[in-house]
Amino acid sequence: MEQIDGTLIDSASIQPRYLKVRDAVRYSSISHTSFYELIASGEIRTIALRKKGTVAGIRLVDLQSLDEFLAKHSEGGNQPSAPIAIPALRTRKTTRRPQGK
């Protein structure tokens, strides 16, 4: 238990506002690749935290946005269910090497 502004708060009951991508993937059971496609399409909101002038950083997923997306696409949810449109993955062509000799 923590005390914030004179109020006792059980830290186990605090719901995070943002999740790391790997935790959001576990939370939603959406594949990692599909999750990044949903981020790129704007279906799920995220923020990127990085130091000024750097490319690398941490991408955090807005949990409210993720919950809204899941509710929107869940069967029996409050909103009509619609198929999730995820763009097809581009695959690279591979050539098979002859076997034998």
HELIX and SHEET records of a PDB file:
HELIX    1   1 SER A   11  SER A   13  5                                   3    
HELIX    2   2 VAL A   21  SER A   28  1                                   8    
HELIX    3   3 HIS A   32  SER A   41  1                                  10    
HELIX    4   4 LEU A   63  HIS A   73  1                                  11    
SHEET    1   A 2 GLU A   2  ILE A   4  0                                        
SHEET    2   A 2 THR A   7  ILE A   9 -1                                        
SHEET    1   B 3 TYR A  18  LYS A  20  0                                        
SHEET    2   B 3 ILE A  58  ASP A  62 -1                                        
SHEET    3   B 3 THR A  46  LEU A  49 -1                                        
END                                                                             
